[in-house]
């Protein structure tokens, strides 16, 4: 008589429509088809209705001349430029604000966070007041304060505040503009060679530390390897840069490098506001390191600065990075508030002026949302990659 296992092995398989797994897959596939069909019908109906009312649904406006000026642009732009060029101007301005804001917010946030942990009564109280004040005030209110109450209250161009060749007035900050000199090409080649040598030195120093247990001076040597080729190139081929100062002509300055009040207010507001949250993240990350780690560092004879840099910071960063990523994303998305102080970012230029002139709401809004999504995903990817590196190398 066959065993029970043999009988069960020879038992026929159930029909596909009686198998719960297959029924579940079929139900999910049917749901996808139904939802996809409904979305397609809604899309086609909306497209036909917009076409019937003369509302653009494609990017036919992209190569047409825009007919408007932009107050600040990183690339050449005029009223004769296309709408696509205007989109690029707004995108670059948004990326510039986000990059500078993230850098400044990180520096300010880490400094304030460490000050809150300081044993100095004045420093810790100042940091606490900074955090509790700025993070509890609306960001839009802070932007309007910096723009209207601080920068717009500055004197006019003829009464500018001056510090050497730098002028500050209610038209903006004017400084000498760096322009390419005779040795610019040689300087680029020298910089590439210096960075390559510094990169090689980092790996050599790591190998020396692994063999001998001693840490060679990595930063100072790397800076010297970068600076030496640049100095040689400048002596042989001339200065890579020369500076064109701003000059007062009539009622305003011409030439030089200008930072508009809108740009300055936006960068200051975003960086100081976000820094108040980063400071608390830094403080929590440092406090998350067990107290025994600090005591062990002190027992080894490390100074407070060495203990913080070599022992506490590498462990705290693994706690700091995930919430820090969220703050970077918030700063990038909050840059869209630039429309309230008339800074020509992506929202103000593309979703504002271009949308009003073309009426192409669907492609413009969809493109703007896609751009912010891509920027946020890129920031998340970079920060997650750095966090994985910290976890893999132990800080």
Secondary structure, DSSP 8 states (H G I E B T S, - for coil): ---HHHHHHTS----GGG-HHHHHHHHHHHHHHHHHHHHHHHHHHHHHHHHHTT---SSTTTTSB-----S--SS---TTSBHHHHHHHHHHHHHHHHHHHHHHHHHHHHHHHHHHT-S-HHHHHHHHHHHHHHTTS-HHHHHHIIIIIIITTS--GGG-EEETTEEEETTEEEE-EEEE-TTHHHHHHHHHHHHHHHHHHHHHHHHHHHHHS----HHHHHHHHHHHHHHHHHHHH--SEEEE--EEETTEEESSEEE-HHHHHHHHHHHHHHHHHHHHHHHHHHHTS-HHHHHHHHHTT--HHHHIIIIIHHHHHHHHHHHHHHHHHHHHHHGGGGGGGT---HIIIIIIIIHHHH--HHHHHHHHHHHHHHHHHHHHHHHHHHHHHHHHHT-
